[in-house]
Amino acid sequence: MTPIPVALLGYGNSARTFHLPFVKSLPDQFQLHVVLQRPRPEGSTSPNAALDLPDVQVVPDIDAALSALPEGGLVIITTNNASHFPYAEKALKANMHVLVEKPVAVHEDEVHKLAELAHSVGKVCTVYQNRRFDGDYLTLKSLIKHQGGPNPSALGVPTYYESRFDRFRPIAKGGWRESVDPETEGGGMLWDLGAHLVDQTVSLFGAPESVFGLVQNQRGQGPENVDDDWLAVLTYPPRDPPKEETFAPGQRLGELRAVLGSTCLSAHTDAEQSRFRVEGTLGSYVKKGTDPQEVQLKLGWTPATHPDAFGSYPSDAPSSLRFAQLTTSQPNEEVSGSNPPKLAVASIPTLPGRYIDLYTNLAETICAVNAAPNAEEAASIVDKLLDIKLEHVATQVHC
């Protein structure tokens, strides 16, 4: 297979931490051709792409980047949120495939436009939702998945789902995310961390029936309308319980409520920050702390340099990070209101995180699409092979 030529738009933290390491880790699938980096002011101490990547062409604007990239290449968009839609649209019109950082756009109609354009030109356009490959999320997903027949999921039917990304950052870092208007330019924490939490939730349970939300600038720093604290409650309709679970005839389960949120004023170490709490008809799952891949990437690790350790917690990490608490019901001979099922508690290891799987799936899809005889067949291939589709992302923007 000939490596897919890549244009990397932007050379900030997102590009260097979350994209370049995976492009470099998959040399048989991808080859970096060009990087867009705006001219650096004299005396700037920010990373210099021309020095870091001497064998790669560095250009100052998107037109130059698209001109330098062979047709059918991949454009990775890591610039500010307001640029995502126009850059993606321009790349698709130039017959390029597109991977865009979340959020893919700040308006639902723009996501639909990109999906329609990608379909018409027969190209891949997807969003970098790497948190679908966090180890704790993969672990939870495996526990929720129904095994079929008489083997229900470990948790049964979820009845309550809580997911948070909290930090203790009492002083704002600054930068565009904490200064630009959320409505027009995608600033604030809801567009940043919230995009991940909503994506994970909708990927597990589908579109909710209703959404309630609160946002605020809790620290009182920067523009008042740029949030650093948010809460969302997604409500799903009542459901029938599985036949293999013990419920009275005709009984229905109430609503599933998914409670999502983030704040910058949660004074806990990472090992004690609440991440997931999920309750079900057969058990519960509680996990603290964040996935290790981001920290490993910032240390310079990649799946290529640390193939056995990447994505897993180190052995000396706190047990509250490495393990989750799984509580499951143990059926009694006769379960009744006065004789409920007994509960067993176990500490379970977290599956390794797999951010690289997003890129391997993308490479497989692009190669198949590039070999398609026409745009219609290419669109069909995208529907079959691509894990993260824009049609699903539009639902999340609407939420």
CORPECOR-V116418 format. One record per residue. N is the residue number from 1. SS is DSSP state (H for helix, E for strand, L for the rest). PHI is phi in whole degrees, -180 to 180 (999 if undefined). OMEGA is omega in radians with two decimals (NA if undefined). Layout:
n | ss | phi | omega
N | SS | PHI | OMEGA
N | SS | PHI | OMEGA
This chain:
n | ss | phi | omega
1 | L | 999 | 3.08
2 | L | -81 | -3.12
3 | L | -58 | 3.13
4 | E | -77 | 3.11
5 | E | -69 | -3.00
6 | E | -125 | 2.93
7 | E | -112 | 3.14
8 | E | -104 | -3.13
9 | E | -94 | -3.07
10 | L | 105 | 3.11
11 | L | -139 | 3.08
12 | L | -90 | -3.08
13 | H | -58 | -3.12
14 | H | -60 | -3.11
15 | H | -63 | -3.04
16 | H | -75 | -3.05
17 | H | -91 | -2.95
18 | H | -105 | -3.08
19 | H | -126 | -3.11
20 | H | -56 | 3.14
21 | H | -60 | -3.11
22 | H | -81 | 3.03
23 | H | -61 | -3.14
24 | H | -71 | -3.13
25 | H | -77 | -3.10
26 | L | -125 | -3.06
27 | L | -66 | 3.10
28 | L | -78 | -3.11
29 | L | -102 | -3.04
30 | E | -134 | 3.02
31 | E | -139 | -3.13
32 | E | -73 | -3.12
33 | E | -102 | -2.99
34 | E | -152 | 3.09
35 | E | -125 | 3.01
36 | E | -94 | 3.01
37 | L | -137 | 3.13
38 | L | -61 | 3.11
39 | L | -54 | -3.08
40 | L | -86 | 3.11
41 | L | -60 | 3.12
42 | L | -60 | 3.14
43 | L | 86 | -3.12
44 | L | -64 | 3.10
45 | L | -103 | 3.14
46 | L | -71 | -3.13
47 | L | -55 | -3.10
48 | L | -108 | -3.09
49 | H | -61 | -3.11
50 | H | -64 | 3.11
51 | H | -82 | -3.11
52 | H | -71 | -3.04
53 | L | -129 | -3.02
54 | L | -64 | -3.12
55 | L | -95 | -3.10
56 | L | -116 | 3.11
57 | E | -72 | 3.11
58 | E | -115 | -3.05
59 | E | -127 | -3.03
60 | L | -94 | -3.07
61 | L | -150 | -3.04
62 | H | -68 | 3.14
63 | H | -62 | 3.11
64 | H | -67 | 3.13
65 | H | -65 | -3.14
66 | H | -67 | 3.11
67 | H | -67 | -3.10
68 | H | -82 | -3.04
69 | L | -97 | 3.09
70 | L | -61 | 3.14
71 | L | -58 | -3.09
72 | L | 86 | 3.09
73 | L | -80 | -3.11
74 | E | -110 | 3.06
75 | E | -105 | 3.11
76 | E | -103 | -3.04
77 | E | -104 | -3.12
78 | L | -124 | -3.12
79 | L | -78 | -3.08
80 | L | -62 | -3.00
81 | H | -57 | -3.10
82 | H | -65 | -3.11
83 | H | -89 | -3.01
84 | H | -60 | -3.10
85 | H | -65 | -3.12
86 | H | -63 | 3.12
87 | H | -68 | 3.13
88 | H | -64 | 3.13
89 | H | -61 | -3.13
90 | H | -65 | -3.14
91 | H | -66 | 3.12
92 | H | -64 | 3.12
93 | H | -66 | 3.08
94 | L | -91 | 3.13
95 | L | 64 | 3.07
96 | L | -111 | 2.96
97 | E | -82 | -3.02
98 | E | -135 | 2.90
99 | E | -121 | -3.06
100 | E | -117 | 3.07
101 | E | -61 | 3.06
102 | L | -75 | -0.18
103 | L | -76 | -3.12
104 | L | -63 | 3.08
105 | L | -162 | 3.14
106 | L | -100 | 3.10
107 | L | -131 | -3.07
108 | H | -59 | -3.10
109 | H | -64 | 3.11
110 | H | -69 | 3.10
111 | H | -65 | 3.11
112 | H | -61 | 3.13
113 | H | -62 | 3.12
114 | H | -66 | 3.13
115 | H | -62 | 3.13
116 | H | -67 | 3.14
117 | H | -66 | 3.12
118 | H | -60 | 3.12
119 | H | -64 | -3.07
120 | H | -70 | -3.13
121 | H | -95 | 3.10
122 | L | 70 | -3.14
123 | L | -126 | 3.09
124 | L | -84 | 2.98
125 | E | -139 | -3.09
126 | E | -143 | -3.06
127 | E | -117 | -3.09
128 | E | -84 | 3.06
129 | L | -99 | -3.06
130 | H | -66 | -3.09
131 | H | -70 | 2.98
132 | H | -67 | -3.11
133 | H | -115 | 2.93
134 | L | -65 | -3.13
135 | H | -63 | -3.13
136 | H | -67 | 3.11
137 | H | -69 | 3.09
138 | H | -63 | 3.10
139 | H | -64 | 3.12
140 | H | -61 | -3.14
141 | H | -59 | 3.14
142 | H | -69 | 3.14
143 | H | -77 | -3.13
144 | H | -82 | -3.05
145 | L | -60 | 3.11
146 | L | -75 | -3.06
147 | L | -84 | 3.13
148 | L | 92 | 3.10
149 | L | 60 | -3.09
150 | L | -83 | -3.08
151 | L | -109 | 3.13
152 | L | -72 | 3.09
153 | L | -66 | -3.12
154 | L | -62 | -3.10
155 | L | -97 | -3.03
156 | L | 75 | 3.12
157 | L | -87 | 3.13
158 | E | -62 | 3.10
159 | E | -117 | 3.10
160 | E | -150 | -3.09
161 | E | -135 | 3.11
162 | E | -127 | -3.10
163 | E | -141 | -3.09
164 | E | -138 | 2.91
165 | L | -125 | -3.11
166 | L | -111 | 3.13
167 | L | -140 | 2.92
168 | E | -116 | -3.09
169 | L | -139 | -3.02
170 | L | -66 | 3.10
171 | L | -115 | -3.11
172 | L | -62 | 3.13
173 | L | -75 | -3.02
174 | L | 88 | -3.09
175 | L | 93 | -3.00
176 | H | -65 | -3.10
177 | H | -61 | -3.09
178 | H | -102 | -3.11
179 | L | -136 | -3.06
180 | L | -91 | -3.07
181 | L | -64 | 3.14
182 | H | -62 | -3.05
183 | H | -68 | -3.04
184 | H | -105 | -3.04
185 | H | -126 | 3.05
186 | L | 73 | 3.08
187 | L | -81 | 3.06
188 | L | 96 | -3.05
189 | H | -74 | 3.14
190 | H | -61 | 3.10
191 | H | -72 | -3.09
192 | H | -84 | -3.12
193 | H | -76 | -3.14
194 | H | -61 | 3.12
195 | H | -59 | 3.11
196 | H | -71 | -3.06
197 | H | -66 | 3.11
198 | H | -66 | 3.13
199 | H | -60 | 3.13
200 | H | -61 | -3.09
201 | H | -67 | -3.14
202 | H | -66 | 3.09
203 | H | -66 | 3.13
204 | H | -79 | -2.92
205 | H | -119 | -3.09
206 | L | 86 | -3.11
207 | L | -72 | -3.14
208 | L | -77 | 3.09
209 | L | -79 | 3.12
210 | E | -150 | -3.14
211 | E | -136 | 3.02
212 | E | -125 | -3.10
213 | E | -146 | 3.05
214 | E | -134 | 3.04
215 | E | -133 | 3.09
216 | E | -157 | 2.96
217 | L | -96 | -2.98
218 | L | -70 | -3.11
219 | L | -79 | -3.14
220 | L | 69 | 3.14
221 | L | -113 | 3.14
222 | L | 74 | -3.14
223 | L | -57 | -3.05
224 | L | -62 | -3.07
225 | L | -87 | 3.11
226 | L | -95 | -2.99
227 | L | -77 | 2.97
228 | L | -128 | -3.14
229 | E | -156 | -3.12
230 | E | -151 | 3.12
231 | E | -143 | 3.09
232 | E | -134 | 3.06
233 | E | -119 | 3.11
234 | E | -101 | -3.07
235 | E | -113 | -3.14
236 | E | -114 | -3.04
237 | L | -68 | 3.07
238 | L | -58 | -3.08
239 | E | -134 | 3.01
240 | E | -82 | 3.11
241 | L | -72 | 3.08
242 | L | -60 | -3.09
243 | L | -65 | -3.06
244 | L | -78 | 3.09
245 | L | -91 | -3.04
246 | L | -87 | 3.07
247 | L | -135 | 3.10
248 | L | -66 | 3.14
249 | L | -56 | 3.10
250 | L | 80 | -3.12
251 | L | -71 | 3.08
252 | E | -123 | 3.06
253 | E | -81 | 3.09
254 | L | -74 | -3.09
255 | L | -67 | 2.90
256 | E | -87 | 3.06
257 | E | -115 | 3.08
258 | E | -107 | -3.09
259 | E | -109 | -3.06
260 | E | -120 | 3.10
261 | E | -176 | 3.07
262 | E | -150 | 3.02
263 | E | -148 | 3.06
264 | L | -99 | -3.11
265 | E | -123 | 3.05
266 | L | -114 | -2.98
267 | L | -84 | 3.08
268 | L | -137 | 2.97
269 | L | -68 | -3.12
270 | H | -58 | -3.11
271 | H | -68 | -3.13
272 | H | -115 | 3.09
273 | L | -71 | 3.10
274 | E | -68 | 3.12
275 | E | -114 | 3.11
276 | E | -129 | 2.87
277 | E | -139 | -3.09
278 | E | -128 | 3.10
279 | E | -110 | 3.11
280 | E | -138 | -3.11
281 | L | -72 | 3.13
282 | L | -120 | -3.09
283 | E | -179 | -3.12
284 | E | -144 | -3.14
285 | E | -136 | 3.12
286 | E | -131 | -3.14
287 | E | -135 | 3.09
288 | E | -115 | 3.05
289 | L | 80 | -3.08
290 | L | -104 | 3.11
291 | L | -59 | -3.06
292 | L | -80 | -2.98
293 | H | -64 | -3.14
294 | H | -62 | 3.12
295 | H | -62 | -3.13
296 | H | -64 | 3.12
297 | H | -64 | 3.14
298 | H | -70 | 3.05
299 | L | -83 | -3.13
300 | L | 96 | 3.09
301 | L | -73 | 2.98
302 | L | -142 | 3.05
303 | L | -61 | 3.13
304 | L | -81 | -3.09
305 | L | -80 | -3.13
306 | L | -133 | -3.01
307 | L | -61 | -3.10
308 | L | -88 | -3.04
309 | L | -99 | -3.03
310 | L | -64 | 3.11
311 | L | 92 | -3.14
312 | L | -113 | 3.07
313 | L | -70 | 3.06
314 | L | -66 | -3.06
315 | L | -65 | -3.14
316 | L | -94 | 3.09
317 | L | -70 | 3.12
318 | L | -55 | -3.10
319 | H | -62 | 3.12
320 | H | -67 | 3.04
321 | H | -84 | -3.01
322 | H | -73 | -3.05
323 | E | -124 | 2.99
324 | E | -112 | 3.10
325 | E | -100 | 3.09
326 | E | -112 | 3.08
327 | E | -112 | -3.10
328 | E | -128 | 3.13
329 | E | -85 | 3.13
330 | E | -110 | -3.03
331 | L | -63 | 3.02
332 | L | -87 | 3.10
333 | L | -63 | 3.13
334 | L | -135 | 3.13
335 | L | -88 | 3.12
336 | E | -149 | 3.12
337 | L | -60 | 3.14
338 | L | -95 | -3.13
339 | E | -136 | -3.08
340 | L | -70 | 3.12
341 | L | -61 | 3.03
342 | E | -75 | -3.11
343 | E | -114 | 3.08
344 | E | -121 | -3.10
345 | E | -113 | 3.14
346 | E | -139 | 2.99
347 | E | -92 | -3.08
348 | E | -114 | 3.12
349 | E | -70 | 3.12
350 | L | -91 | 3.09
351 | L | -62 | 3.08
352 | L | -62 | 3.05
353 | L | -72 | -2.99
354 | L | -140 | 3.11
355 | L | -56 | -3.07
356 | H | -64 | 3.14
357 | H | -64 | 3.08
358 | H | -61 | -3.12
359 | H | -73 | 3.12
360 | H | -68 | 3.07
361 | H | -64 | 3.12
362 | H | -64 | 3.14
363 | H | -63 | 3.13
364 | H | -59 | -3.10
365 | H | -68 | -3.12
366 | H | -62 | 3.14
367 | H | -62 | 3.11
368 | H | -67 | 3.13
369 | H | -66 | -3.14
370 | H | -63 | 3.13
371 | L | -90 | -3.11
372 | L | -71 | -3.09
373 | L | -74 | -3.11
374 | L | -156 | -3.07
375 | H | -64 | -3.13
376 | H | -64 | 3.11
377 | H | -67 | 3.11
378 | H | -63 | 3.13
379 | H | -63 | 3.11
380 | H | -64 | 3.12
381 | H | -64 | 3.11
382 | H | -59 | -3.14
383 | H | -61 | -3.08
384 | H | -81 | -2.95
385 | H | -103 | -2.97
386 | L | -77 | -3.10
387 | L | -72 | -3.02
388 | L | -112 | -3.04
389 | L | -109 | -3.09
390 | H | -64 | -3.14
391 | H | -59 | 3.10
392 | H | -76 | -3.12
393 | H | -67 | 3.13
394 | H | -58 | 3.08
395 | H | -61 | -3.09
396 | H | -70 | 3.10
397 | H | -64 | 3.13
398 | H | -62 | 3.12
399 | L | -62 | NA
